Amino acid sequence: MMTTNQPIAIAKNRIHPDTKPAYIHLNVANIKQQIIFYTQTLRLQLNWQTGSSAGLGIGKVDLVKITQVEKARRYQGVTGMYHFAILYPSRDELAQAVSKLLDLGWPNSPTDHVMTKSIYLNDPEGNMIELYCESPEDGVFFIKNGEVYARHSDGTISNGREPLDLKISLFAYLKSTKTYEQTISLQTRMGHFHLHVANLEATRHFYHKILGFDDMGIAESFQMGMVSAGGYHHHIGYNTWQGENAPSMPPDALGLRHFAFKLPNSNELKKLHTLLLSQKISVKNSESRLILHDPSDNIIVFTTN
């Protein structure tokens, strides 16, 4: 969303370009309330529930996992998740999602990022969520001299954070007389994660130089950067909006528990594991998963499931 699809740099040990965001796992205070929100407001299905944990998603694929943590609370000024983003396959599908929000009266902020159309909202515990679809026909985002700009298809420049005209940009694309269906398209998936971090350069080094994501640029004046797999505009956004050198989240914090990426096969998982060990990165290999911490102590999981 913040640049064209041309990487600033490709890592020597590039992560497989088919690597995709898989799911977010959140610590929550009230699992019952959260299940109601994600199933009724976002129309995800409850795939499983075991004790204090549950998985919600589409077609038996989890997009959001939640675990209730006793006496958990929200902390300010720490690293963790800024938002996670669910990617809809078309403007029609996104229009249905926002129609449901409007029907329920759920507060939301429609935003035009030019090359994507986005709806921002919070869940009942304050976790920010972006619902979006791609719209590259409308223009691009780019970074120049540490600033973020958007260029519309007619050549006009904006900051790319304008209010979204729902009637023109989304509702005009509805293919059905119904404003929304009860189920979501199976093509809907996790689109990207946006993190609060302690240091931009340390974060870029870790995700780009060590893990092998494409460097999609840093906007120094905006205090944020992006990386991706396969030249996508961004699979991970990161910012220092909680302050430079912000402390990591305490164990009892609400919000991010970990976020996960899916590699295309077990060989790629083994390849990444070998690479991490060669660079002396602390990593836990458990049940076909790699679990590690970034420099801001955000936990990332790589899996093939």
C-alpha positions as CSV (number, residue, x, y, z in Angstrom):
1,M,0.0,0.0,0.0
2,M,3.0,2.3,0.5
3,T,5.0,1.8,-2.7
4,T,5.1,0.5,-6.2
5,N,5.7,-3.2,-6.6
6,Q,9.4,-2.8,-7.3
7,P,11.6,-3.7,-4.3
8,I,14.3,-1.3,-3.2
9,A,16.5,-4.3,-2.7
10,I,16.3,-8.1,-2.9
11,A,18.1,-10.2,-0.3
12,K,21.0,-12.5,-1.3
13,N,19.1,-15.3,0.5
14,R,15.7,-14.3,-0.7
15,I,12.7,-15.9,1.0
16,H,10.5,-17.9,-1.4
17,P,8.3,-15.4,-3.4
18,D,5.2,-17.6,-2.7
19,T,5.5,-17.0,1.0
20,K,2.2,-15.6,2.3
21,P,0.8,-14.2,5.6
22,A,-1.1,-17.0,7.3
23,Y,-2.8,-15.9,10.6
24,I,-2.6,-13.6,13.6
25,H,-2.8,-15.0,17.1
26,L,-4.1,-12.6,19.8
27,N,-4.1,-12.5,23.5
28,V,-7.7,-11.6,24.6
29,A,-9.5,-10.8,27.8
30,N,-12.9,-12.2,26.9
31,I,-12.9,-15.1,24.4
32,K,-16.7,-15.4,24.3
33,Q,-17.1,-11.7,23.3
34,Q,-14.3,-11.9,20.7
35,I,-15.8,-15.0,19.1
36,I,-19.2,-13.2,18.8
37,F,-17.5,-10.2,17.1
38,Y,-15.4,-12.2,14.6
39,T,-18.2,-14.5,13.6
40,Q,-21.1,-12.0,13.6
41,T,-19.4,-8.7,12.6
42,L,-16.6,-10.0,10.3
43,R,-18.5,-13.2,9.3
44,L,-15.6,-15.5,10.0
45,Q,-16.5,-19.0,11.0
46,L,-15.5,-20.6,14.3
47,N,-13.2,-23.5,13.2
48,W,-12.4,-24.8,16.6
49,Q,-12.4,-24.0,20.3
50,T,-10.3,-25.8,22.9
51,G,-10.3,-24.5,26.5
52,S,-9.2,-20.9,26.4
53,S,-8.2,-20.8,22.7
54,A,-10.1,-20.7,19.4
55,G,-9.5,-20.4,15.7
56,L,-11.6,-18.4,13.3
57,G,-11.4,-18.2,9.6
58,I,-12.7,-19.2,6.2
59,G,-13.2,-22.7,4.8
60,K,-11.5,-24.3,7.8
61,V,-8.4,-22.1,7.3
62,D,-7.7,-20.0,10.4
63,L,-7.1,-16.3,9.9
64,V,-7.4,-15.2,13.5
65,K,-6.5,-17.3,16.6
66,I,-7.3,-16.1,20.1
67,T,-6.2,-17.2,23.5
68,Q,-7.8,-15.8,26.7
69,V,-5.2,-14.6,29.2
70,E,-6.3,-14.0,32.8
71,K,-6.0,-10.4,34.0
72,A,-4.6,-9.3,30.7
73,R,-4.6,-5.5,30.0
74,R,-3.8,-3.1,27.2
75,Y,-0.4,-1.4,27.4
76,Q,0.6,1.9,25.7
77,G,4.0,2.8,24.4
78,V,5.2,-0.8,23.7
79,T,6.0,-2.8,20.6
80,G,3.5,-5.3,19.2
81,M,0.8,-5.1,16.6
82,Y,-0.5,-1.8,15.1
83,H,-3.0,-3.7,12.9
84,F,-3.6,-6.8,10.8
85,A,-5.2,-6.7,7.4
86,I,-7.7,-9.1,5.8
87,L,-7.5,-9.0,2.0
88,Y,-10.8,-9.4,0.0
89,P,-10.6,-10.6,-3.6
90,S,-12.7,-7.8,-5.1
91,R,-14.4,-4.5,-4.4
92,D,-17.7,-6.4,-4.4
93,E,-16.5,-8.6,-1.5
94,L,-15.2,-5.6,0.4
95,A,-18.4,-3.7,-0.2
96,Q,-20.3,-6.6,1.4
97,A,-17.9,-6.5,4.4
98,V,-18.5,-2.8,5.0
99,S,-22.3,-3.2,4.4
100,K,-22.3,-5.6,7.3
101,L,-20.5,-3.1,9.5
102,L,-22.9,-0.4,8.6
103,D,-25.9,-2.6,9.2
104,L,-24.6,-3.3,12.7
105,G,-23.6,0.3,13.3
106,W,-20.0,-0.8,14.0
107,P,-17.7,2.3,13.9
108,N,-15.2,2.2,11.0
109,S,-13.0,4.5,8.9
110,P,-13.2,4.0,5.1
111,T,-9.8,5.2,3.6
112,D,-8.6,5.5,0.0
113,H,-4.9,4.4,-0.3
114,V,-5.3,4.7,-4.1
115,M,-3.8,1.3,-5.0
116,T,-5.9,-0.3,-2.2
117,K,-9.3,0.5,-0.7
118,S,-9.4,0.1,3.0
119,I,-11.8,0.0,5.9
120,Y,-10.3,0.4,9.4
121,L,-12.0,-0.7,12.6
122,N,-11.3,-2.0,16.1
123,D,-12.5,-5.2,17.6
124,P,-14.2,-5.0,21.1
125,E,-10.8,-5.1,22.9
126,G,-9.1,-2.4,20.8
127,N,-7.2,-4.5,18.2
128,M,-7.1,-2.6,15.0
129,I,-8.2,-4.4,11.8
130,E,-7.9,-3.3,8.2
131,L,-10.3,-4.8,5.6
132,Y,-9.0,-4.1,2.1
133,C,-9.0,-5.0,-1.6
134,E,-6.5,-4.2,-4.3
135,S,-7.2,-1.3,-6.7
136,P,-4.0,-0.8,-8.8
137,E,-6.0,0.5,-11.7
138,D,-6.5,3.7,-9.6
139,G,-2.8,4.4,-9.2
140,V,0.2,3.6,-7.0
141,F,2.0,4.5,-3.8
142,F,5.7,5.4,-3.9
143,I,8.4,6.7,-1.5
144,K,10.6,9.6,-2.5
145,N,13.2,11.3,-0.4
146,G,11.8,9.7,2.7
147,E,8.3,10.8,2.1
148,V,5.2,8.7,1.1
149,Y,3.1,9.8,-1.8
150,A,0.2,8.4,-3.9
151,R,-0.1,9.0,-7.6
152,H,-3.6,8.6,-9.1
153,S,-4.0,7.2,-12.6
154,D,-4.6,10.7,-13.9
155,G,-1.2,11.8,-12.6
156,T,-2.4,13.8,-9.6
157,I,-0.5,13.4,-6.3
158,S,-2.0,13.0,-2.8
159,N,-0.9,11.6,0.5
160,G,-2.9,8.4,-0.1
161,R,-4.9,8.7,3.1
162,E,-8.1,10.3,1.9
163,P,-11.6,9.5,2.9
164,L,-13.1,6.7,0.7
165,D,-16.3,7.4,-1.2
166,L,-18.1,4.2,-0.4
167,K,-20.9,4.7,-3.0
168,I,-18.5,5.3,-5.9
169,S,-15.5,3.1,-5.0
170,L,-17.3,0.1,-3.4
171,F,-21.1,-0.1,-3.5
172,A,-21.2,0.5,-7.3
173,Y,-19.4,-2.8,-7.6
174,L,-21.9,-4.9,-5.8
175,K,-22.9,-7.8,-8.0
176,S,-26.0,-8.9,-6.1
177,T,-29.1,-7.2,-4.9
178,K,-28.1,-8.3,-1.4
179,T,-25.8,-5.9,0.4
180,Y,-23.9,-8.9,1.9
181,E,-23.9,-12.7,1.9
182,Q,-23.8,-14.7,5.1
183,T,-20.5,-16.4,4.0
184,I,-17.3,-14.8,2.8
185,S,-15.5,-15.8,-0.5
186,L,-13.0,-18.6,0.0
187,Q,-10.4,-16.4,-1.8
188,T,-10.4,-14.0,1.2
189,R,-7.1,-14.3,3.1
190,M,-4.7,-12.6,5.5
191,G,-3.1,-9.8,3.5
192,H,-0.5,-8.2,5.8
193,F,0.6,-7.3,9.3
194,H,1.7,-3.9,10.6
195,L,3.9,-3.8,13.6
196,H,5.1,-1.4,16.3
197,V,8.8,-1.7,16.6
198,A,11.7,-0.1,18.5
199,N,14.0,0.8,15.6
200,L,13.5,1.0,11.8
201,E,17.0,0.0,10.7
202,A,17.2,-2.9,13.1
203,T,13.8,-4.1,11.8
204,R,14.8,-3.7,8.2
205,H,18.0,-5.6,8.7
206,F,16.3,-8.5,10.4
207,Y,13.4,-9.0,8.0
208,H,15.4,-8.2,4.8
209,K,19.0,-9.2,5.5
210,I,18.4,-12.2,7.8
211,L,14.9,-13.6,6.8
212,G,15.2,-12.6,3.2
213,F,12.1,-10.5,2.6
214,D,12.2,-7.9,-0.2
215,D,13.0,-4.4,1.1
216,M,10.1,-2.2,-0.1
217,G,11.5,1.0,1.4
218,I,11.6,3.2,4.5
219,A,9.9,6.5,4.8
220,E,12.0,8.2,7.4
221,S,9.8,11.2,7.8
222,F,6.8,9.0,8.3
223,Q,8.7,6.7,10.7
224,M,7.7,3.5,8.9
225,G,9.0,0.9,6.5
226,M,7.8,-2.2,4.6
227,V,9.0,-5.6,3.5
228,S,7.4,-8.3,1.4
229,A,7.8,-11.7,-0.3
230,G,7.8,-11.7,-4.1
231,G,7.6,-7.9,-4.6
232,Y,4.1,-7.4,-3.1
233,H,3.6,-3.8,-1.9
234,H,4.0,-5.0,1.7
235,H,3.4,-8.1,3.8
236,I,4.9,-6.5,6.9
237,G,4.7,-2.8,7.7
238,Y,6.6,-1.5,10.7
239,N,6.7,1.8,12.5
240,T,8.2,3.6,15.5
241,W,5.0,5.5,16.3
242,Q,5.1,4.2,19.9
243,G,8.5,5.8,20.2
244,E,12.1,5.0,19.4
245,N,13.4,2.2,21.6
246,A,9.9,1.4,22.8
247,P,9.9,-1.6,25.3
248,S,8.5,-5.0,24.3
249,M,5.0,-6.1,25.3
250,P,4.8,-7.7,28.8
251,P,3.5,-11.3,29.0
252,D,0.1,-10.1,30.3
253,A,-0.5,-7.7,27.4
254,L,-3.6,-7.8,25.3
255,G,-2.9,-7.9,21.5
256,L,-0.3,-9.7,19.6
257,R,0.8,-13.2,20.7
258,H,2.4,-14.0,17.4
259,F,1.9,-13.7,13.7
260,A,2.5,-16.4,11.1
261,F,3.7,-16.9,7.5
262,K,3.1,-19.9,5.4
263,L,6.0,-21.2,3.3
264,P,5.1,-23.2,0.1
265,N,6.6,-26.5,1.2
266,S,8.7,-28.3,3.8
267,N,11.9,-27.9,1.8
268,E,11.6,-24.1,2.1
269,L,11.0,-24.4,5.8
270,K,14.2,-26.5,6.2
271,K,16.1,-24.1,4.0
272,L,15.0,-21.2,6.2
273,H,15.9,-23.1,9.3
274,T,19.4,-23.8,8.0
275,L,19.9,-20.2,7.1
276,L,18.8,-19.0,10.5
277,L,21.1,-21.4,12.3
278,S,24.1,-20.3,10.1
279,Q,23.4,-16.7,11.2
280,K,23.2,-17.8,14.9
281,I,19.6,-16.7,15.2
282,S,17.8,-18.2,18.1
283,V,14.9,-20.3,16.7
284,K,12.6,-23.0,18.1
285,N,11.8,-25.8,15.7
286,S,8.6,-27.4,16.8
287,E,6.0,-29.5,14.9
288,S,7.0,-28.3,11.4
289,R,7.1,-24.7,12.7
290,L,9.9,-22.2,13.2
291,I,9.4,-19.8,16.0
292,L,11.6,-16.7,16.5
293,H,11.6,-13.2,17.9
294,D,12.4,-10.0,15.9
295,P,14.6,-7.3,17.4
296,S,11.5,-5.7,19.1
297,D,10.5,-9.1,20.6
298,N,7.6,-9.5,18.3
299,I,7.1,-13.3,17.7
300,I,6.9,-14.6,14.2
301,V,6.1,-18.2,13.2
302,F,6.9,-19.9,9.9
303,T,4.9,-22.9,8.9
304,T,3.7,-25.0,5.9
305,N,0.2,-25.7,7.3
